[in-house]
Amino acid sequence: MKFYLKVLQNYATFKGRASRSEHWYFVLFNIIFSIALSYVSGVVNLPILYTIYSLALLIPSIAVAVRRMHDVGKSGWFILIPIYGLILACTQGVKGENEYGTEPNDNV
């Protein structure tokens, strides 16, 4: 949960690096919250709740994906290549410093 909140705190930060755990925990909690909110939206017959949540998390989702690409030493544009972007998101980041910054610290 701390990584989900960390991504939200860095709402539109496209510079720097994001570790694998930061990226994938954000994805996990985003999926969990999306499913729960989709269910609640269906029960109360108010689909706008899910739409608002999805739009609010669009920029942080893109930002953490770009920072994840930076961690493996690639440009953020690589998120536009579906399979290769997924492979890079699963790859271990560059140790030490690269052109995008220092190695991310998982201690929040």
MOPAC internal coordinates of N, CA, C and O (Angstrom, degrees):
PM7 1SCF
backbone

  N    0.0000 0     0.00 0     0.00 0    0    0    0
  C    1.4499 1     0.00 0     0.00 0    1    0    0
  C    1.5318 1   110.52 1     0.00 0    2    1    0
  O    1.2310 1   120.66 1   149.54 1    3    2    1
  N    1.3434 1   116.34 1   -30.46 1    3    2    1
  C    1.4659 1   119.01 1  -178.04 1    5    3    2
  C    1.5248 1   111.13 1   -64.81 1    6    5    3
  O    1.2310 1   120.18 1   147.08 1    7    6    5
  N    1.3425 1   117.26 1   -32.92 1    7    6    5
  C    1.4600 1   120.01 1   179.30 1    9    7    6
  C    1.5246 1   111.01 1   -72.16 1   10    9    7
  O    1.2310 1   120.15 1   144.94 1   11   10    9
  N    1.3194 1   117.31 1   -35.06 1   11   10    9
  C    1.4647 1   121.63 1   176.54 1   13   11   10
  C    1.5247 1   109.32 1   -60.90 1   14   13   11
  O    1.2310 1   120.68 1   133.83 1   15   14   13
  N    1.3180 1   116.30 1   -46.17 1   15   14   13
  C    1.4623 1   120.85 1   179.49 1   17   15   14
  C    1.5262 1   111.51 1   -68.45 1   18   17   15
  O    1.2310 1   120.74 1   144.88 1   19   18   17
  N    1.3401 1   116.19 1   -35.12 1   19   18   17
  C    1.4679 1   119.78 1   178.43 1   21   19   18
  C    1.5240 1   110.68 1   -63.62 1   22   21   19
  O    1.2310 1   120.50 1   138.67 1   23   22   21
  N    1.3330 1   116.65 1   -41.33 1   23   22   21
  C    1.4661 1   120.37 1   177.75 1   25   23   22
  C    1.5179 1   110.17 1   -64.00 1   26   25   23
  O    1.2310 1   119.91 1   139.27 1   27   26   25
  N    1.3175 1   117.79 1   -40.73 1   27   26   25
  C    1.4589 1   120.73 1   179.24 1   29   27   26
  C    1.5239 1   111.60 1   -66.82 1   30   29   27
  O    1.2310 1   120.01 1   147.59 1   31   30   29
  N    1.3311 1   117.58 1   -32.41 1   31   30   29
  C    1.4624 1   120.77 1   176.90 1   33   31   30
  C    1.5301 1   110.67 1   -68.71 1   34   33   31
  O    1.2310 1   120.52 1   145.82 1   35   34   33
  N    1.3260 1   116.60 1   -34.18 1   35   34   33
  C    1.4687 1   121.85 1   177.03 1   37   35   34
  C    1.5230 1   108.80 1   -96.03 1   38   37   35
  O    1.2310 1   120.54 1  -130.69 1   39   38   37
  N    1.3113 1   116.57 1    49.31 1   39   38   37
  C    1.4615 1   125.20 1  -169.37 1   41   39   38
  C    1.5248 1   114.03 1   -42.56 1   42   41   39
  O    1.2310 1   119.92 1   126.24 1   43   42   41
  N    1.2939 1   117.75 1   -53.76 1   43   42   41
  C    1.4692 1   120.59 1  -175.73 1   45   43   42
  C    1.5246 1   111.15 1  -126.95 1   46   45   43
  O    1.2310 1   120.35 1  -141.59 1   47   46   45
  N    1.3229 1   116.93 1    38.41 1   47   46   45
  C    1.4557 1   121.35 1   178.80 1   49   47   46
  C    1.5184 1   108.96 1   -91.95 1   50   49   47
  O    1.2310 1   121.10 1   -70.38 1   51   50   49
  N    1.3180 1   115.51 1   109.62 1   51   50   49
  C    1.4500 1   120.67 1  -178.82 1   53   51   50
  C    1.5221 1   111.81 1  -100.08 1   54   53   51
  O    1.2310 1   120.30 1   178.32 1   55   54   53
  N    1.3184 1   117.03 1    -1.68 1   55   54   53
  C    1.4623 1   121.38 1   178.56 1   57   55   54
  C    1.5183 1   108.40 1   -99.41 1   58   57   55
  O    1.2310 1   121.17 1   -26.04 1   59   58   57
  N    1.3200 1   115.37 1   153.96 1   59   58   57
  C    1.4507 1   120.01 1   178.75 1   61   59   58
  C    1.5200 1   111.47 1    96.89 1   62   61   59
  O    1.2310 1   121.53 1    15.43 1   63   62   61
  N    1.3195 1   114.68 1  -164.57 1   63   62   61
  C    1.4545 1   121.21 1  -173.36 1   65   63   62
  C    1.5269 1   110.41 1  -131.92 1   66   65   63
  O    1.2310 1   120.77 1   -28.77 1   67   66   65
  N    1.3268 1   116.14 1   151.23 1   67   66   65
  C    1.4639 1   122.50 1   176.09 1   69   67   66
  C    1.5222 1   108.40 1  -126.98 1   70   69   67
  O    1.2310 1   120.66 1   -47.99 1   71   70   69
  N    1.3123 1   116.33 1   132.01 1   71   70   69
  C    1.4592 1   120.68 1  -179.83 1   73   71   70
  C    1.5275 1   110.74 1   -71.54 1   74   73   71
  O    1.2310 1   121.43 1   -13.79 1   75   74   73
  N    1.3340 1   114.87 1   166.21 1   75   74   73
  C    1.4651 1   118.81 1   177.04 1   77   75   74
  C    1.5104 1   111.17 1   -59.39 1   78   77   75
  O    1.2310 1   120.56 1   136.53 1   79   78   77
  N    1.3358 1   116.54 1   -43.47 1   79   78   77
  C    1.4647 1   118.95 1  -177.63 1   81   79   78
  C    1.5278 1   111.49 1   -64.99 1   82   81   79
  O    1.2310 1   119.89 1   140.69 1   83   82   81
  N    1.3281 1   117.81 1   -39.31 1   83   82   81
  C    1.4632 1   120.20 1   177.72 1   85   83   82
  C    1.5280 1   110.42 1   -60.96 1   86   85   83
  O    1.2310 1   120.69 1   132.78 1   87   86   85
  N    1.3183 1   116.28 1   -47.22 1   87   86   85
  C    1.4613 1   121.10 1  -178.38 1   89   87   86
  C    1.5231 1   111.47 1   -64.66 1   90   89   87
  O    1.2310 1   119.77 1   128.80 1   91   90   89
  N    1.3317 1   118.05 1   -51.20 1   91   90   89
  C    1.4604 1   120.45 1  -173.04 1   93   91   90
  C    1.5211 1   112.93 1   -74.61 1   94   93   91
  O    1.2310 1   119.38 1   148.13 1   95   94   93
  N    1.3334 1   118.78 1   -31.87 1   95   94   93
  C    1.4680 1   119.04 1   174.25 1   97   95   94
  C    1.5286 1   110.31 1   -68.11 1   98   97   95
  O    1.2310 1   120.29 1   144.33 1   99   98   97
  N    1.3212 1   117.05 1   -35.67 1   99   98   97
  C    1.4593 1   119.36 1   175.40 1  101   99   98
  C    1.5250 1   109.90 1   -62.86 1  102  101   99
  O    1.2310 1   120.33 1   134.82 1  103  102  101
  N    1.3229 1   116.98 1   -45.18 1  103  102  101
  C    1.4618 1   121.01 1   178.98 1  105  103  102
  C    1.5233 1   110.35 1   -61.02 1  106  105  103
  O    1.2310 1   120.21 1   134.92 1  107  106  105
  N    1.3345 1   117.21 1   -45.08 1  107  106  105
  C    1.4634 1   121.26 1  -179.73 1  109  107  106
  C    1.5260 1   111.64 1   -59.18 1  110  109  107
  O    1.2310 1   120.28 1   127.76 1  111  110  109
  N    1.3264 1   117.07 1   -52.24 1  111  110  109
  C    1.4607 1   119.96 1  -178.51 1  113  111  110
  C    1.5249 1   111.69 1   -67.46 1  114  113  111
  O    1.2310 1   119.92 1   147.30 1  115  114  113
  N    1.3160 1   117.75 1   -32.70 1  115  114  113
  C    1.4520 1   120.86 1   176.91 1  117  115  114
  C    1.5327 1   109.99 1   -64.24 1  118  117  115
  O    1.2310 1   119.81 1   137.97 1  119  118  117
  N    1.3255 1   117.98 1   -42.03 1  119  118  117
  C    1.4624 1   121.50 1   177.61 1  121  119  118
  C    1.5255 1   110.61 1   -64.97 1  122  121  119
  O    1.2310 1   120.22 1   135.92 1  123  122  121
  N    1.3293 1   117.18 1   -44.08 1  123  122  121
  C    1.4719 1   120.86 1   179.59 1  125  123  122
  C    1.5248 1   110.61 1   -60.96 1  126  125  123
  O    1.2310 1   120.50 1   132.01 1  127  126  125
  N    1.3294 1   116.65 1   -47.99 1  127  126  125
  C    1.4672 1   119.85 1  -179.56 1  129  127  126
  C    1.5295 1   111.44 1   -66.29 1  130  129  127
  O    1.2310 1   120.36 1   144.03 1  131  130  129
  N    1.3278 1   116.92 1   -35.97 1  131  130  129
  C    1.4647 1   120.52 1   178.99 1  133  131  130
  C    1.5209 1   111.39 1   -64.70 1  134  133  131
  O    1.2310 1   120.46 1   135.68 1  135  134  133
  N    1.3192 1   116.73 1   -44.32 1  135  134  133
  C    1.4705 1   120.55 1   178.80 1  137  135  134
  C    1.5189 1   110.39 1   -63.83 1  138  137  135
  O    1.2310 1   120.53 1   134.05 1  139  138  137
  N    1.3393 1   116.59 1   -45.95 1  139  138  137
  C    1.4611 1   120.03 1  -179.98 1  141  139  138
  C    1.5243 1   111.33 1   -62.54 1  142  141  139
  O    1.2310 1   120.45 1   135.25 1  143  142  141
  N    1.3194 1   116.74 1   -44.75 1  143  142  141
  C    1.4628 1   120.35 1  -179.13 1  145  143  142
  C    1.5284 1   111.47 1   -68.78 1  146  145  143
  O    1.2310 1   120.35 1   145.85 1  147  146  145
  N    1.3116 1   116.95 1   -34.15 1  147  146  145
  C    1.4615 1   120.65 1   175.97 1  149  147  146
  C    1.5266 1   110.43 1   -63.73 1  150  149  147
  O    1.2310 1   120.61 1   137.94 1  151  150  149
  N    1.3230 1   116.44 1   -42.06 1  151  150  149
  C    1.4640 1   120.88 1   177.70 1  153  151  150
  C    1.5290 1   110.88 1   -64.20 1  154  153  151
  O    1.2310 1   120.53 1   132.16 1  155  154  153
  N    1.3252 1   116.59 1   -47.84 1  155  154  153
  C    1.4664 1   120.76 1   179.80 1  157  155  154
  C    1.5278 1   110.37 1   -62.62 1  158  157  155
  O    1.2310 1   120.34 1   138.88 1  159  158  157
  N    1.3216 1   116.95 1   -41.12 1  159  158  157
  C    1.4705 1   120.29 1   178.28 1  161  159  158
  C    1.5200 1   111.45 1   -60.99 1  162  161  159
  O    1.2310 1   120.64 1   142.63 1  163  162  161
  N    1.3318 1   116.38 1   -37.37 1  163  162  161
  C    1.4519 1   120.39 1   178.34 1  165  163  162
  C    1.5145 1   112.43 1   -70.16 1  166  165  163
  O    1.2310 1   120.60 1   141.02 1  167  166  165
  N    1.3365 1   116.46 1   -38.98 1  167  166  165
  C    1.4656 1   120.90 1  -178.87 1  169  167  166
  C    1.5225 1   111.23 1   -66.96 1  170  169  167
  O    1.2310 1   120.24 1   136.01 1  171  170  169
  N    1.3260 1   117.14 1   -43.99 1  171  170  169
  C    1.4699 1   119.91 1  -178.30 1  173  171  170
  C    1.5260 1   111.88 1   -89.88 1  174  173  171
  O    1.2310 1   120.62 1  -177.15 1  175  174  173
  N    1.3545 1   116.42 1     2.85 1  175  174  173
  C    1.4600 1   122.69 1   177.68 1  177  175  174
  C    1.5297 1   112.01 1    55.46 1  178  177  175
  O    1.2310 1   121.57 1  -132.62 1  179  178  177
  N    1.3432 1   114.59 1    47.38 1  179  178  177
  C    1.4557 1   121.12 1   179.69 1  181  179  178
  C    1.5357 1   108.61 1  -136.01 1  182  181  179
  O    1.2310 1   119.76 1  -103.00 1  183  182  181
  N    1.3370 1   118.05 1    77.00 1  183  182  181
  C    1.4693 1   120.67 1  -174.22 1  185  183  182
  C    1.5231 1   114.26 1   -66.35 1  186  185  183
  O    1.2310 1   119.97 1   168.32 1  187  186  185
  N    1.3078 1   117.67 1   -11.68 1  187  186  185
  C    1.4690 1   120.50 1  -179.45 1  189  187  186
  C    1.5358 1   111.12 1   -65.67 1  190  189  187
  O    1.2310 1   119.65 1   154.82 1  191  190  189
  N    1.3382 1   118.27 1   -25.18 1  191  190  189
  C    1.4727 1   121.08 1   179.14 1  193  191  190
  C    1.5281 1   110.70 1   -61.07 1  194  193  191
  O    1.2310 1   121.06 1   131.86 1  195  194  193
  N    1.3137 1   115.59 1   -48.14 1  195  194  193
  C    1.4610 1   120.05 1  -179.69 1  197  195  194
  C    1.5302 1   110.62 1   -65.31 1  198  197  195
  O    1.2310 1   120.42 1   140.71 1  199  198  197
  N    1.3084 1   116.81 1   -39.29 1  199  198  197
  C    1.4672 1   121.27 1   179.54 1  201  199  198
  C    1.5202 1   111.21 1   -63.17 1  202  201  199
  O    1.2310 1   120.20 1   136.28 1  203  202  201
  N    1.3178 1   117.23 1   -43.72 1  203  202  201
  C    1.4657 1   121.37 1   179.02 1  205  203  202
  C    1.5219 1   110.50 1   -63.31 1  206  205  203
  O    1.2310 1   120.35 1   135.85 1  207  206  205
  N    1.3336 1   116.93 1   -44.15 1  207  206  205
  C    1.4642 1   120.59 1   178.50 1  209  207  206
  C    1.5300 1   110.49 1   -60.47 1  210  209  207
  O    1.2310 1   120.44 1   133.92 1  211  210  209
  N    1.3219 1   116.76 1   -46.08 1  211  210  209
  C    1.4642 1   120.94 1  -178.73 1  213  211  210
  C    1.5227 1   111.70 1   -61.60 1  214  213  211
  O    1.2310 1   120.55 1   136.38 1  215  214  213
  N    1.3182 1   116.55 1   -43.62 1  215  214  213
  C    1.4666 1   120.04 1   179.39 1  217  215  214
  C    1.5296 1   111.57 1   -68.27 1  218  217  215
  O    1.2310 1   120.35 1   143.32 1  219  218  217
  N    1.3214 1   116.93 1   -36.68 1  219  218  217
  C    1.4660 1   120.33 1   179.93 1  221  219  218
  C    1.5245 1   111.47 1   -66.95 1  222  221  219
  O    1.2310 1   119.88 1   149.30 1  223  222  221
  N    1.3224 1   117.84 1   -30.70 1  223  222  221
  C    1.4583 1   121.30 1  -177.58 1  225  223  222
  C    1.5250 1   113.33 1   -96.01 1  226  225  223
  O    1.2310 1   119.80 1  -177.37 1  227  226  225
  N    1.3159 1   117.99 1     2.63 1  227  226  225
  C    1.4586 1   120.90 1  -178.67 1  229  227  226
  C    1.5312 1   111.56 1   -64.21 1  230  229  227
  O    1.2310 1   120.00 1   128.07 1  231  230  229
  N    1.3088 1   117.61 1   -51.93 1  231  230  229
  C    1.4734 1   120.63 1  -177.85 1  233  231  230
  C    1.5303 1   111.82 1   -67.29 1  234  233  231
  O    1.2310 1   118.47 1   135.09 1  235  234  233
  N    1.3520 1   120.51 1   -44.91 1  235  234  233
  C    1.4608 1   117.91 1   176.32 1  237  235  234
  C    1.5323 1   113.03 1   -60.82 1  238  237  235
  O    1.2310 1   119.81 1   145.82 1  239  238  237
  N    1.3214 1   117.96 1   -34.18 1  239  238  237
  C    1.4678 1   121.16 1   178.66 1  241  239  238
  C    1.5219 1   111.05 1   -65.17 1  242  241  239
  O    1.2310 1   120.74 1   136.49 1  243  242  241
  N    1.3027 1   116.18 1   -43.51 1  243  242  241
  C    1.4661 1   120.02 1   178.28 1  245  243  242
  C    1.5244 1   110.16 1   -67.42 1  246  245  243
  O    1.2310 1   120.48 1   138.94 1  247  246  245
  N    1.3290 1   116.68 1   -41.06 1  247  246  245
  C    1.4709 1   120.69 1  -178.16 1  249  247  246
  C    1.5285 1   111.56 1   -63.29 1  250  249  247
  O    1.2310 1   119.70 1   135.87 1  251  250  249
  N    1.3277 1   118.19 1   -44.13 1  251  250  249
  C    1.4653 1   119.57 1  -179.56 1  253  251  250
  C    1.5279 1   110.59 1   -69.52 1  254  253  251
  O    1.2310 1   119.73 1   147.33 1  255  254  253
  N    1.3226 1   118.12 1   -32.67 1  255  254  253
  C    1.4678 1   120.48 1   176.67 1  257  255  254
  C    1.5311 1   110.71 1   -67.27 1  258  257  255
  O    1.2310 1   120.30 1   139.59 1  259  258  257
  N    1.3138 1   117.02 1   -40.41 1  259  258  257
  C    1.4674 1   120.82 1   177.43 1  261  259  258
  C    1.5273 1   110.20 1   -64.53 1  262  261  259
  O    1.2310 1   120.42 1   135.18 1  263  262  261
  N    1.3248 1   116.81 1   -44.82 1  263  262  261
  C    1.4752 1   119.80 1   178.12 1  265  263  262
  C    1.5288 1   111.17 1   -63.68 1  266  265  263
  O    1.2310 1   120.14 1   148.20 1  267  266  265
  N    1.3446 1   117.33 1   -31.80 1  267  266  265
  C    1.4677 1   120.67 1   177.07 1  269  267  266
  C    1.5321 1   110.04 1   -66.60 1  270  269  267
  O    1.2310 1   120.48 1   139.32 1  271  270  269
  N    1.3213 1   116.69 1   -40.68 1  271  270  269
  C    1.4718 1   120.16 1   176.70 1  273  271  270
  C    1.5220 1   110.20 1   -63.61 1  274  273  271
  O    1.2310 1   120.38 1   141.70 1  275  274  273
  N    1.3196 1   116.89 1   -38.30 1  275  274  273
  C    1.4615 1   120.48 1   177.53 1  277  275  274
  C    1.5244 1   110.91 1   -62.50 1  278  277  275
  O    1.2310 1   120.18 1   145.77 1  279  278  277
  N    1.3273 1   117.26 1   -34.23 1  279  278  277
  C    1.4614 1   120.50 1  -178.85 1  281  279  278
  C    1.5236 1   111.80 1   -65.58 1  282  281  279
  O    1.2310 1   120.15 1   148.97 1  283  282  281
  N    1.3177 1   117.32 1   -31.03 1  283  282  281
  C    1.4710 1   119.71 1   177.88 1  285  283  282
  C    1.5265 1   111.71 1   -92.06 1  286  285  283
  O    1.2310 1   120.54 1  -172.63 1  287  286  285
  N    1.3325 1   116.57 1     7.37 1  287  286  285
  C    1.4588 1   120.77 1   174.46 1  289  287  286
  C    1.5167 1   114.25 1    84.98 1  290  289  287
  O    1.2310 1   119.96 1  -160.75 1  291  290  289
  N    1.3221 1   117.68 1    19.25 1  291  290  289
  C    1.4602 1   121.49 1  -179.21 1  293  291  290
  C    1.5233 1   110.10 1  -114.66 1  294  293  291
  O    1.2310 1   121.27 1   -18.17 1  295  294  293
  N    1.3227 1   115.19 1   161.83 1  295  294  293
  C    1.4518 1   121.27 1   175.87 1  297  295  294
  C    1.5308 1   109.56 1   -69.81 1  298  297  295
  O    1.2310 1   120.53 1   -27.05 1  299  298  297
  N    1.3055 1   116.59 1   152.95 1  299  298  297
  C    1.4580 1   121.06 1   178.54 1  301  299  298
  C    1.5104 1   113.32 1   -64.56 1  302  301  299
  O    1.2310 1   119.95 1   160.85 1  303  302  301
  N    1.3170 1   117.71 1   -19.15 1  303  302  301
  C    1.4602 1   121.48 1   179.01 1  305  303  302
  C    1.5192 1   112.69 1   -64.30 1  306  305  303
  O    1.2310 1   119.98 1   162.83 1  307  306  305
  N    1.3305 1   117.64 1   -17.17 1  307  306  305
  C    1.4594 1   120.90 1  -179.66 1  309  307  306
  C    1.5271 1   112.54 1   -66.95 1  310  309  307
  O    1.2310 1   119.51 1   166.47 1  311  310  309
  N    1.3341 1   118.54 1   -13.53 1  311  310  309
  C    1.4697 1   119.23 1   176.52 1  313  311  310
  C    1.5285 1   110.84 1   -68.92 1  314  313  311
  O    1.2310 1   120.02 1   164.80 1  315  314  313
  N    1.3261 1   117.57 1   -15.20 1  315  314  313
  C    1.4627 1   121.21 1   179.36 1  317  315  314
  C    1.5233 1   112.80 1   -80.66 1  318  317  315
  O    1.2310 1   119.85 1   170.37 1  319  318  317
  N    1.3276 1   117.89 1    -9.63 1  319  318  317
  C    1.4655 1   122.06 1   177.53 1  321  319  318
  C    1.5237 1   106.28 1  -100.28 1  322  321  319
  O    1.2310 1   119.68 1   -77.41 1  323  322  321
  N    1.3331 1   118.22 1   102.59 1  323  322  321
  C    1.4685 1   122.07 1  -166.92 1  325  323  322
  C    1.5265 1   116.23 1   -52.66 1  326  325  323
  O    1.2310 1   118.96 1   117.13 1  327  326  325
  N    1.3053 1   119.60 1   -62.87 1  327  326  325
  C    1.4603 1   120.78 1  -173.90 1  329  327  326
  C    1.5304 1   111.00 1   -70.01 1  330  329  327
  O    1.2310 1   120.40 1   135.39 1  331  330  329
  N    1.3219 1   116.84 1   -44.61 1  331  330  329
  C    1.4610 1   120.39 1  -179.62 1  333  331  330
  C    1.5338 1   110.84 1   -65.01 1  334  333  331
  O    1.2310 1   120.46 1   141.68 1  335  334  333
  N    1.3240 1   116.73 1   -38.32 1  335  334  333
  C    1.4640 1   120.50 1   176.79 1  337  335  334
  C    1.5206 1   111.88 1   -62.45 1  338  337  335
  O    1.2310 1   120.51 1   140.94 1  339  338  337
  N    1.3242 1   116.62 1   -39.06 1  339  338  337
  C    1.4702 1   120.77 1   177.36 1  341  339  338
  C    1.5249 1   110.62 1   -66.32 1  342  341  339
  O    1.2310 1   120.52 1   137.98 1  343  342  341
  N    1.3180 1   116.61 1   -42.02 1  343  342  341
  C    1.4676 1   120.47 1   177.95 1  345  343  342
  C    1.5251 1   110.14 1   -61.92 1  346  345  343
  O    1.2310 1   120.61 1   136.06 1  347  346  345
  N    1.3339 1   116.43 1   -43.94 1  347  346  345
  C    1.4672 1   119.38 1   178.63 1  349  347  346
  C    1.5239 1   111.90 1   -64.60 1  350  349  347
  O    1.2310 1   119.99 1   143.36 1  351  350  349
  N    1.3301 1   117.62 1   -36.64 1  351  350  349
  C    1.4654 1   120.92 1   179.51 1  353  351  350
  C    1.5260 1   111.25 1   -65.11 1  354  353  351
  O    1.2310 1   120.61 1   153.75 1  355  354  353
  N    1.3338 1   116.45 1   -26.25 1  355  354  353
  C    1.4691 1   120.95 1   179.45 1  357  355  354
  C    1.5270 1   112.78 1   -89.96 1  358  357  355
  O    1.2310 1   120.32 1   168.46 1  359  358  357
  N    1.3164 1   117.00 1   -11.54 1  359  358  357
  C    1.4582 1   122.54 1  -176.74 1  361  359  358
  C    1.5199 1   110.88 1   -79.26 1  362  361  359
  O    1.2310 1   121.27 1   -34.01 1  363  362  361
  N    1.3237 1   115.18 1   145.99 1  363  362  361
  C    1.4619 1   119.91 1   176.92 1  365  363  362
  C    1.5260 1   109.47 1   -66.64 1  366  365  363
  O    1.2310 1   120.91 1   -38.06 1  367  366  365
  N    1.3234 1   115.87 1   141.94 1  367  366  365
  C    1.4575 1   121.15 1  -178.73 1  369  367  366
  C    1.5160 1   112.53 1   -73.13 1  370  369  367
  O    1.2310 1   121.52 1   -12.54 1  371  370  369
  N    1.3173 1   114.69 1   167.46 1  371  370  369
  C    1.4555 1   122.49 1   178.36 1  373  371  370
  C    1.5295 1   108.52 1   -69.39 1  374  373  371
  O    1.2310 1   120.77 1   -48.71 1  375  374  373
  N    1.3176 1   116.14 1   131.29 1  375  374  373
  C    1.4680 1   120.80 1   177.40 1  377  375  374
  C    1.5217 1   109.81 1   -72.30 1  378  377  375
  O    1.2310 1   121.17 1   -36.49 1  379  378  377
  N    1.3136 1   115.37 1   143.51 1  379  378  377
  C    1.4530 1   119.79 1   178.39 1  381  379  378
  C    1.5130 1   112.20 1    76.59 1  382  381  379
  O    1.2310 1   121.25 1    34.82 1  383  382  381
  N    1.3123 1   115.21 1  -145.18 1  383  382  381
  C    1.4612 1   120.59 1  -175.77 1  385  383  382
  C    1.5248 1   110.28 1  -101.05 1  386  385  383
  O    1.2310 1   120.87 1   -36.43 1  387  386  385
  N    1.3213 1   115.95 1   143.57 1  387  386  385
  C    1.4653 1   120.71 1   170.98 1  389  387  386
  C    1.5228 1   107.98 1  -129.23 1  390  389  387
  O    1.2310 1   120.07 1     9.07 1  391  390  389
  N    1.3224 1   117.48 1  -170.93 1  391  390  389
  C    1.4643 1   120.33 1  -175.34 1  393  391  390
  C    1.5215 1   113.29 1   -66.50 1  394  393  391
  O    1.2310 1   119.87 1   167.18 1  395  394  393
  N    1.3440 1   117.86 1   -12.82 1  395  394  393
  C    1.4670 1   121.59 1  -177.84 1  397  395  394
  C    1.5288 1   112.83 1  -100.79 1  398  397  395
  O    1.2310 1   120.02 1   176.27 1  399  398  397
  N    1.3080 1   117.57 1    -3.73 1  399  398  397
  C    1.4644 1   120.04 1   177.07 1  401  399  398
  C    1.5103 1   112.15 1   136.41 1  402  401  399
  O    1.2310 1   121.31 1     9.40 1  403  402  401
  N    1.3188 1   115.10 1  -170.60 1  403  402  401
  C    1.4532 1   121.37 1  -179.36 1  405  403  402
  C    1.5194 1   110.54 1   -81.93 1  406  405  403
  O    1.2310 1   121.63 1   -16.95 1  407  406  405
  N    1.3019 1   114.49 1   163.05 1  407  406  405
  C    1.4695 1   120.90 1   179.56 1  409  407  406
  C    1.5195 1   110.25 1   -60.92 1  410  409  407
  O    1.2310 1   120.02 1   -47.41 1  411  410  409
  N    1.3433 1   117.57 1   132.59 1  411  410  409
  C    1.4663 1   119.10 1  -178.10 1  413  411  410
  C    1.5192 1   111.57 1   -67.62 1  414  413  411
  O    1.2310 1   121.74 1   -35.28 1  415  414  413
  N    1.3272 1   114.27 1   144.72 1  415  414  413
  C    1.4486 1   121.41 1   178.53 1  417  415  414
  C    1.5187 1   108.38 1  -102.08 1  418  417  415
  O    1.2310 1   120.21 1   -56.06 1  419  418  417
  N    1.3355 1   117.20 1   123.94 1  419  418  417
  C    1.4678 1   120.49 1  -177.66 1  421  419  418
  C    1.5184 1   113.36 1   -75.98 1  422  421  419
  O    1.2310 1   120.14 1   174.43 1  423  422  421
  N    1.3186 1   117.34 1    -5.57 1  423  422  421
  C    1.4591 1   119.82 1   177.58 1  425  423  422
  C    1.5209 1   108.61 1   -85.10 1  426  425  423
  O    1.2310 1   120.97 1   -65.92 1  427  426  425
  N    1.3047 1   115.75 1   114.08 1  427  426  425
  C    1.4727 1   120.34 1  -177.46 1  429  427  426
  C    1.5019 1   109.28 1   -92.25 1  430  429  427
  O    1.2310 1   120.10 1   180.00 1  431  430  429

